Amino acid sequence: MSEAQGPNIAEWQAQQQHQEAASEKSGFGLGHSDSVATIVDGMKWMFNFHEGAIAAYNNVFEGLVSGSSLVTLFGKSGNMFGIKFLESLAEYFSGGGGEDMPSEGMGMDYGDEGHHPDDYPHASNEMAHSADGLHDMHDAVKKVSVLGSTGSIGKKTVDLLLKRKEEYQVEALSANSNFALLAQQANLLNAKYAAISDERFYKDLKEDLLGTNVKVEVGAPGLANVASLHVDLSVIAIVGIAGLEPVIKVIESGTKVIALANKESIVCGGKLLLKKAKERSVQIIPIDSEHNAIFQVLQNDDKCVEKIILTASGGPFLNYSLEQLRNITVNQALSHPTWKMGKKISVDSATMMNKALEIIEAHHLFKISPNRIEAVVHPESIVHGVVVYQDGFSFAVLAETDMEISIAYALSWPERSTLNYKLDLTKQKKLTFQEPDHKCFSSLKLSMEVLNSSSPHTNSIVLNAANEIAVNEFLKSRIGFLEVVEVVKSTIENFDKYSDINSLSDIISVDFESRIIANKIIENKGIRSAE
């Protein structure tokens, strides 16, 4: 156990022996024979300087009077801050060393082997709990990796990890090309590895990390290496099908929890990926707010489910006509009314292809038939998902529109984290719901057609590949907004190399062929016009 992780074991054991020996003569385990009443009175006087502190420390005072040892009071770790603080108090009030006693506004010097209270921001809360509720801080530390740390989800994840550095040990971070931000994140989080997928930026990343202990990995092999690290939890926020192979590597690594923000890996991996996860007892926790909401409800009760409802904001073009949609610009499509997201997912939200992908994802994640999945437009984005049960009850999950909430849930699972986001329903003027316009946003219907087709797995891969090509072309202003979904439809119609999907190589092969077809459709302008 390192100093940053918790008390030194040998020191703790020595303290424990010291306390047990001293408790026979003192009655409170500090090694002093002075009057317990005098020390307790002095402690109460000391804590009077801080309003409300006596209530929090009441169990400590009562424990001292009853003869409890510090191990009992502060938990089996023998919290070093508690030990040294109480020993200083005891010595001060017994007349042994007033000059060294910290006055209000001054810090305590713990020496080279001690810990400053700032290292453990939740220490005072821990001391207020009973011994049964306390654990060694080291036991709570999770080893994590964040693949795709420089994207919108990745950056929010890093922010959360920075706020709770005492709870998480970051093993690895990865990015596609943003070497500067990756290096900064790796330094701030003391990551052991940093992987850059784009080989052109290897030297830049290496230079930015010169003089640190961060090991640099590069290219597809480098990403595979960091994905193969055994950690407690891996956050996968890589965009597109590029995240599929890393997900599989993480599953094979022995990692038991995956916080997944990459819906494409489920859409394309399908039953193959989930079967592999089940065989290795890997828990996949979706980060998408809709699936995260459904996951939370089904964690409590997954019996007698009538259907699940995924809410959709409607994007920036809710209630637009087909004619209005024809002239949509890239900047307009990227201006989402409620969510702050990356470019690809912003366009997907605008076309509602994002919801189409989420329907396919929900089908696999929750093992529910397509005809029991419904998408409902909810512009306020406060209700993220609903589970409808056969007895007529519906359970909905409500939260503010910030991905940090679902990321924090995934990081802390199976426990719950504490965030400052508190939904105030009195400030919500209205919550509205409506059916999506399938004429203007035909992607939703397309996802159902794919799932009900004779080759749903293959067609899901084709849909995803064609959409990635089309969105990229739209972002470059090479095709129109309505043409994005039309490219996807035409690609599915023109794909004829159907075969069983039994491996990752099969998935990659279908994806590759789909991209060739999609590109040819765009080049030849063979896009169907919207009806």
C-alpha positions in Angstrom: 0.0 0.0 0.0 1.5 3.3 -1.0 1.4 6.5 1.1 -1.1 8.0 -1.3 -3.4 5.1 -0.9 -3.6 4.8 2.9 -1.8 4.3 6.3 1.4 2.3 6.5 0.5 -1.2 7.6 3.5 -1.6 10.0 2.8 1.8 11.6 -0.9 0.9 12.0 0.0 -2.4 13.6 2.4 -0.7 16.0 -0.3 1.9 16.9 -2.8 -0.9 17.5 -0.4 -2.7 19.9 0.3 0.6 21.6 -3.4 1.2 22.1 -4.2 -2.2 23.4 -1.4 -2.1 25.9 -2.2 1.4 27.0 -6.0 0.8 27.3 -5.5 -1.3 30.4 -4.3 1.8 32.4 -6.0 4.6 30.6 -9.3 3.3 29.5 -9.2 4.9 26.1 -6.3 3.6 24.1 -4.1 6.7 23.6 -1.4 5.7 25.9 -2.0 8.4 28.6 -3.1 7.9 32.1 -4.7 11.4 32.6 -8.3 11.9 33.4 -10.6 10.9 30.6 -13.1 13.5 31.7 -10.5 16.2 31.4 -9.5 15.2 27.9 -13.1 14.8 26.7 -14.0 18.2 28.1 -11.0 19.7 26.3 -12.0 18.0 23.1 -15.6 19.3 23.3 -14.1 22.8 24.0 -11.9 22.4 20.9 -14.8 21.3 18.6 -17.0 24.2 19.9 -15.0 26.4 17.5 -16.7 24.6 14.6 -20.5 24.8 14.5 -22.1 21.4 14.3 -18.9 19.5 14.8 -19.8 18.1 18.3 -22.8 16.3 16.9 -20.6 14.6 14.2 -18.0 13.6 16.7 -20.4 12.6 19.5 -19.7 8.9 18.9 -16.0 9.6 19.4 -16.5 11.3 22.7 -18.9 8.6 24.0 -16.5 5.9 22.8 -13.6 7.4 24.7 -15.6 7.6 27.9 -16.7 4.0 27.5 -13.1 2.8 26.9 -13.3 2.1 23.2 -10.0 1.9 21.3 -9.2 4.1 18.3 -9.4 1.0 16.1 -13.0 0.6 17.2 -13.8 4.3 16.8 -12.1 4.9 13.4 -12.4 1.5 11.8 -9.9 -1.3 11.3 -7.6 0.9 9.2 -6.7 2.8 12.4 -7.2 6.1 10.4 -3.9 7.9 10.9 -5.5 11.3 10.8 -7.8 10.3 13.7 -5.0 8.7 15.7 -2.6 11.6 15.4 -5.2 14.2 15.9 -6.5 12.6 19.1 -3.1 12.0 20.4 -2.2 15.6 19.9 -5.4 16.6 21.7 -4.6 14.2 24.5 -1.1 15.5 24.9 -2.2 19.1 24.8 -4.9 18.8 27.4 -2.8 16.7 29.7 -0.2 19.4 29.7 2.4 17.6 27.6 2.9 19.9 24.6 0.8 22.9 24.1 3.2 24.6 21.8 2.7 22.0 19.1 -1.1 22.0 19.3 -2.5 23.5 16.1 -4.6 26.7 16.6 -7.6 27.5 14.5 -6.6 28.2 10.9 -3.3 26.3 11.1 -2.5 23.0 9.5 -1.1 19.9 11.3 2.3 18.6 10.4 2.2 14.8 10.0 5.8 14.3 9.0 7.1 12.5 5.9 5.0 9.3 6.6 1.8 11.0 7.5 -1.2 12.3 5.5 -2.6 15.7 5.2 -6.4 15.9 5.7 -6.7 17.4 2.2 -5.6 14.0 0.9 -8.8 12.5 2.2 -11.6 15.1 1.7 -14.2 12.8 3.0 -12.3 11.8 6.2 -14.5 13.8 8.5 -17.5 12.1 7.1 -16.0 8.7 7.7 -15.2 9.5 11.3 -18.8 10.4 11.9 -19.9 6.9 10.9 -19.9 3.7 13.1 -17.0 1.3 12.9 -19.1 -1.1 10.8 -19.5 1.5 8.1 -15.8 2.3 7.8 -13.4 0.6 5.4 -9.7 0.9 4.6 -9.5 3.6 2.0 -7.2 1.4 -0.1 -10.0 -1.2 -0.4 -12.2 1.4 -2.1 -9.7 2.3 -4.7 -10.7 1.1 -8.2 -8.2 0.5 -11.0 -9.7 2.1 -14.1 -9.0 2.7 -17.7 -10.6 5.3 -20.0 -10.5 4.5 -23.7 -11.5 7.6 -25.7 -10.6 10.0 -22.9 -10.4 13.1 -25.1 -14.0 12.9 -26.5 -17.0 14.5 -24.9 -17.8 11.5 -22.7 -14.1 10.9 -22.0 -13.5 14.4 -20.8 -16.4 14.3 -18.4 -15.1 11.0 -17.1 -11.6 12.5 -16.6 -13.2 15.4 -14.7 -15.0 13.1 -12.4 -11.8 11.0 -11.8 -9.9 14.2 -11.0 -12.4 15.2 -8.4 -12.1 11.7 -6.7 -8.4 10.8 -7.2 -8.4 9.1 -3.8 -11.1 6.6 -5.1 -9.6 5.7 -8.4 -6.2 4.6 -9.8 -6.0 5.3 -13.5 -4.1 2.6 -15.3 -4.5 3.8 -18.9 -6.0 6.5 -21.1 -6.3 6.4 -24.9 -7.1 8.9 -27.7 -7.3 8.9 -31.4 -5.2 12.0 -32.3 -5.5 14.7 -29.5 -2.1 14.0 -28.1 -1.8 17.3 -26.2 -5.0 16.8 -24.2 -4.1 13.1 -23.7 -0.7 14.0 -22.2 -2.3 16.6 -19.9 -4.9 14.0 -18.7 -2.2 11.4 -18.2 -0.1 13.8 -16.1 -3.0 15.0 -14.0 -4.3 11.5 -13.3 -0.9 9.8 -12.9 -1.8 7.3 -15.5 0.5 4.4 -16.1 -0.2 4.2 -19.9 -1.3 6.6 -22.6 -2.2 5.2 -26.0 -2.5 7.3 -29.2 -4.2 5.5 -32.1 -3.0 7.8 -34.9 0.7 7.0 -35.3 1.5 10.4 -36.7 1.2 11.9 -33.2 3.4 9.3 -31.4 6.5 11.5 -31.3 4.4 14.5 -30.1 2.8 12.5 -27.3 6.2 11.0 -26.4 7.7 14.5 -26.2 4.8 15.9 -24.1 5.3 13.0 -21.6 9.1 13.3 -21.5 10.3 13.1 -17.9 7.2 11.3 -16.6 6.6 7.7 -15.7 3.8 7.4 -18.3 4.4 4.6 -20.8 3.3 5.5 -24.4 1.5 3.0 -26.7 0.8 3.7 -30.3 -1.5 2.5 -33.1 -4.0 -0.4 -33.1 -1.6 -2.7 -31.3 -1.0 0.0 -28.6 -4.8 0.4 -28.1 -5.2 -3.4 -27.9 -2.4 -3.5 -25.3 -4.0 -0.9 -23.0 -7.5 -2.5 -23.6 -6.0 -5.8 -22.4 -4.9 -4.5 -19.1 -6.7 -6.0 -16.2 -8.6 -3.3 -14.3 -11.6 -3.2 -12.1 -13.6 -1.0 -14.5 -13.0 0.2 -18.0 -14.8 3.2 -19.5 -15.1 2.8 -23.2 -16.0 6.1 -24.9 -14.4 5.5 -28.4 -16.7 6.7 -31.2 -18.1 4.2 -33.8 -17.2 0.7 -34.6 -13.6 1.5 -33.8 -14.6 0.7 -30.2 -15.7 -2.9 -30.9 -12.3 -4.6 -30.8 -11.2 -2.7 -27.6 -14.5 -3.8 -25.9 -13.7 -7.4 -26.8 -10.1 -7.0 -25.5 -11.4 -5.6 -22.3 -13.8 -8.5 -21.9 -10.9 -11.0 -22.5 -8.6 -9.1 -20.0 -10.5 -10.3 -16.9 -12.0 -6.8 -16.2 -15.3 -7.4 -14.6 -17.1 -4.1 -15.2 -17.4 -2.1 -18.5 -18.9 1.3 -18.5 -20.0 1.5 -22.1 -20.6 4.7 -24.0 -20.0 3.1 -27.4 -23.4 1.9 -28.6 -21.9 0.8 -32.0 -20.0 -2.1 -30.3 -23.3 -3.5 -29.2 -25.1 -2.8 -32.4 -22.4 -4.5 -34.4 -21.2 -7.1 -31.9 -24.7 -8.2 -31.0 -25.2 -11.5 -29.4 -21.5 -12.5 -30.0 -20.2 -9.7 -27.8 -22.8 -10.2 -25.1 -22.3 -14.0 -25.1 -18.5 -13.4 -24.5 -19.3 -11.0 -21.7 -21.6 -13.5 -20.0 -19.1 -16.3 -20.3 -16.5 -14.2 -18.5 -19.0 -12.7 -16.0 -18.5 -9.2 -17.2 -21.1 -6.6 -16.3 -21.8 -4.0 -19.0 -23.2 -0.8 -17.7 -24.5 1.5 -20.4 -23.5 5.2 -20.1 -26.1 6.5 -22.6 -28.6 8.2 -20.3 -31.6 6.2 -21.8 -30.1 2.8 -21.4 -28.6 3.7 -18.1 -32.1 4.6 -16.9 -33.6 1.3 -18.1 -30.6 -0.6 -16.6 -31.3 1.0 -13.2 -35.0 0.0 -13.2 -34.4 -3.5 -14.4 -31.7 -4.0 -11.8 -34.5 -3.9 -9.2 -37.1 -5.8 -11.2 -36.8 -7.4 -14.6 -39.9 -9.6 -14.4 -43.2 -9.1 -16.1 -42.0 -6.3 -18.3 -44.5 -5.1 -20.9 -42.2 -2.8 -22.8 -39.4 -0.3 -22.4 -39.6 3.3 -23.6 -36.5 5.2 -24.8 -37.0 9.0 -24.8 -35.7 11.2 -27.6 -35.2 14.9 -27.4 -36.2 15.3 -31.0 -33.0 17.1 -31.7 -32.7 20.6 -33.1 -35.3 20.0 -35.9 -38.3 18.8 -33.9 -41.5 19.8 -35.8 -39.6 20.7 -38.9 -41.2 19.9 -42.3 -39.4 17.8 -45.0 -39.0 21.0 -47.0 -37.3 22.7 -44.1 -35.0 19.7 -43.5 -33.7 19.8 -47.1 -31.6 22.9 -46.5 -30.2 22.2 -43.1 -26.5 23.2 -42.6 -23.8 21.4 -40.7 -23.7 24.2 -38.0 -27.5 23.9 -37.5 -27.2 20.1 -37.1 -24.5 20.5 -34.5 -26.5 22.9 -32.3 -28.4 20.5 -30.0 -31.0 22.2 -27.8 -30.4 20.2 -24.6 -27.3 18.1 -24.8 -23.6 19.0 -25.4 -22.1 16.2 -27.5 -19.5 15.4 -30.1 -20.1 16.0 -33.8 -21.0 12.5 -34.8 -23.5 11.9 -32.1 -25.0 15.4 -32.6 -25.7 14.7 -36.2 -27.1 11.3 -35.3 -29.4 13.0 -32.8 -30.5 15.5 -35.5 -31.4 12.7 -37.9 -32.7 10.6 -35.0 -30.4 7.8 -36.2 -29.0 7.9 -32.7 -32.3 6.6 -31.4 -32.4 4.0 -34.2 -29.0 2.7 -33.0 -30.2 2.9 -29.4 -33.3 0.7 -30.2 -31.0 -2.0 -31.6 -28.7 -1.6 -28.6 -31.6 -1.9 -26.2 -32.8 -5.1 -28.0 -29.5 -6.8 -27.3 -28.7 -5.3 -23.9 -32.0 -6.0 -22.3 -32.9 -9.1 -24.3 -36.2 -7.7 -25.3 -38.0 -8.1 -28.7 -38.2 -5.1 -31.0 -41.9 -4.8 -30.8 -41.6 -4.2 -27.1 -39.3 -1.2 -27.5 -40.8 2.2 -28.1 -39.3 5.6 -28.8 -41.1 8.7 -27.5 -40.1 12.3 -28.2 -39.6 14.2 -24.9 -38.0 17.6 -25.7 -37.2 18.5 -22.1 -35.0 15.4 -21.7 -35.8 15.1 -18.0 -37.3 11.6 -18.3 -34.6 9.4 -19.7 -36.3 6.0 -19.8 -39.4 4.2 -18.7 -40.1 0.5 -18.0 -43.7 -0.5 -18.3 -44.9 -3.5 -16.4 -47.7 -5.9 -17.1 -49.7 -4.8 -14.1 -50.0 -1.3 -15.4 -47.3 0.4 -13.4 -44.5 2.3 -15.2 -41.2 3.2 -13.6 -39.4 6.2 -15.0 -35.9 7.6 -14.3 -35.6 11.4 -14.1 -32.4 13.4 -14.0 -30.8 16.6 -15.2 -29.5 16.7 -18.7 -25.8 16.1 -18.0 -23.9 13.0 -18.9 -21.8 13.3 -15.8 -24.7 11.8 -13.9 -24.8 8.5 -15.7 -21.0 8.4 -16.0 -20.8 8.8 -12.2 -23.4 6.0 -11.7 -21.3 3.6 -13.9 -18.1 4.5 -12.1 -19.6 4.0 -8.7 -21.7 0.9 -9.5 -22.9 -1.1 -7.5 -22.8 1.8 -5.1 -24.2 5.3 -5.7 -22.1 8.4 -5.9 -22.8 11.8 -4.5 -23.2 14.7 -7.0 -24.4 18.2 -6.9 -27.1 17.6 -9.5 -30.4 17.7 -7.8 -33.5 17.7 -10.0 -36.1 20.3 -8.8 -39.4 19.4 -10.4 -41.0 22.6 -9.2 -38.7 24.5 -11.7 -39.9 22.3 -14.6 -42.7 24.2 -16.1 -43.8 21.2 -18.2 -42.8 17.8 -19.3 -44.2 16.9 -22.7 -44.3 13.7 -24.8 -45.2 13.1 -28.4 -44.9 10.5 -31.1 -41.9 10.9 -33.4 -42.6 12.0 -37.0 -41.6 8.9 -39.0 -42.0 10.7 -42.3 -39.4 13.3 -41.5 -37.3 11.0 -39.4 -37.5 7.6 -41.1 -34.4 6.3 -39.3 -36.6 5.0 -36.5 -38.7 2.9 -38.8 -35.5 1.7 -40.5 -34.1 0.3 -37.2 -37.3 -1.8 -36.7 -37.1 -3.1 -40.2 -33.5 -4.1 -39.6 -34.3 -6.0 -36.4 -37.3 -7.7 -38.0 -35.4 -8.7 -41.1 -34.2 -12.2 -41.9 -30.6 -11.1 -41.2 -30.8 -8.6 -38.3 -27.2 -8.9 -37.2 -25.7 -8.4 -40.7 -28.1 -5.5 -41.4 -27.3 -3.8 -38.1 -23.6 -3.8 -39.1 -24.5 -2.4 -42.5 -26.7 0.3 -41.0 -24.0 1.4 -38.7 -21.2 1.4 -41.3 -23.2 3.3 -43.8 -24.3 5.8 -41.2 -20.7 6.5 -40.2 -19.8 7.1 -43.9 -22.8 9.3 -44.5 -22.4 11.4 -41.4 -18.7 12.0 -42.3 -19.7 13.2 -45.8 -22.4 15.5 -44.4 -19.9 17.0 -41.9 -17.8 17.8 -45.0 -20.8 19.3 -46.7 -20.6 16.8 -49.5 -24.2 15.5 -49.1 -27.4 17.1 -47.8 -29.0 16.5 -44.4 -31.8 14.3 -45.7 -29.3 12.3 -47.7 -27.7 10.9 -44.6 -30.5 8.4 -43.9 -31.0 7.8 -47.6 -27.4 6.6 -48.0 -28.0 4.2 -45.1 -31.3 2.9 -46.7 -29.6 2.4 -50.1 -26.6 0.6 -48.7 -28.8 -1.9 -46.9 -30.8 -2.5 -50.1 -27.6 -3.0 -52.1 -25.8 -5.2 -49.7 -26.0 -8.8 -50.8 -23.1 -10.6 -49.2 -25.1 -12.2 -46.4 -23.5 -14.9 -44.3 -23.5 -16.1 -40.7 -21.7 -13.8 -38.3 -19.6 -16.0 -36.0 -16.5 -13.9 -35.2 -15.0 -10.5 -35.0 -13.4 -11.0 -38.5 -16.9 -11.6 -39.9 -18.2 -8.4 -38.4 -15.2 -6.4 -39.8 -15.7 -8.0 -43.2 -19.3 -6.9 -43.4 -18.4 -3.5 -42.1 -15.7 -3.1 -44.8 -18.0 -4.2 -47.6 -20.7 -1.9 -46.4 -18.4 1.1 -46.5 -17.4 0.4 -50.0 -21.1 0.3 -51.1 -21.9 3.5 -49.2 -19.1 5.4 -50.7 -20.1 4.2 -54.2 -23.6 5.3 -53.7 -22.5 8.8 -52.7 -20.0 9.0 -55.6 -22.6 7.9 -58.1 -25.3 10.1 -56.5 -27.4 7.0 -56.3 -29.3 8.2 -53.3 -33.1 7.9 -53.2 -34.9 11.2 -52.8 -37.1 11.5 -49.7 -40.7 10.8 -50.4 
